[in-house]
């Protein structure tokens, strides 16, 4: 058994914890300020919330149509 097979979950968890800070650091080095990064993250979060709400609305509407 390789180390990746035995510790794959731990490696994935560590990578998941490190990725946000690495992404912010990379964007700052690329010229995107921290203030812009916060704006991008807020916009992304808002778009995801809207998408989930629209998806929920259409699922409930389809369930209501099937019930009739």
C-alpha atoms as one frame of an Amber mdcrd trajectory, in Angstrom:
protein
   0.000   0.000   0.000   1.340   3.418  -0.891   1.323   6.452   1.361  -1.295
   8.064  -0.869  -3.647   5.128  -0.390  -3.273   5.110   3.384  -3.242   8.883
   3.957  -5.252  10.096   0.947  -8.065  11.523   3.079  -5.653  13.407   5.298
  -3.846  14.845   2.279  -7.128  15.957   0.704  -8.248  17.587   3.954  -4.956
  19.452   4.297  -5.121  20.606   0.679  -8.695  21.801   1.184  -7.690  23.802
   4.230  -4.710  25.387   2.478  -6.325  26.192  -0.871  -8.229  29.396   0.096
  -5.124  31.046   1.531  -3.014  29.905  -1.403  -5.564  31.282  -3.849  -5.660
  34.654  -2.079  -1.861  34.805  -2.010  -1.688  33.930  -5.686  -4.209  36.601
  -6.616  -2.367  39.223  -4.562   0.894  38.312  -6.321  -0.935  38.519  -9.676
  -1.990  42.072  -8.853  -5.461  41.568  -7.392  -5.711  43.416  -4.091  -7.228
  41.854  -1.008 -10.164  44.257  -1.240 -10.876  43.035  -4.789 -10.543  39.432
  -3.622 -13.213  40.000  -0.965 -15.470  41.557  -3.600 -14.962  38.570  -5.934
 -15.694  36.099  -3.123 -18.839  38.007  -2.125 -20.102  38.089  -5.703 -19.400
  34.379  -6.135 -21.203  33.558  -2.887 -24.204  35.675  -3.920 -24.427  34.037
  -7.350 -24.247  30.566  -5.787 -27.000  31.434  -3.303 -29.234  32.736  -6.116
 -28.582  29.600  -8.186 -29.499  27.343  -5.261 -32.670  29.325  -4.606 -33.744
  29.143  -8.265 -33.001  25.400  -8.341 -35.087  24.878  -5.194 -37.939  26.908
  -6.692 -38.027  24.814  -9.878 -37.832  21.533  -7.932 -40.778  22.560  -5.746
 -42.726  23.718  -8.793 -42.079  20.410 -10.570 -43.162  18.483  -7.480 -46.380
  20.536  -7.324 -47.068  19.872 -11.019 -46.533  16.130 -10.522 -48.901  16.091
  -7.541 -51.777  17.503  -9.569
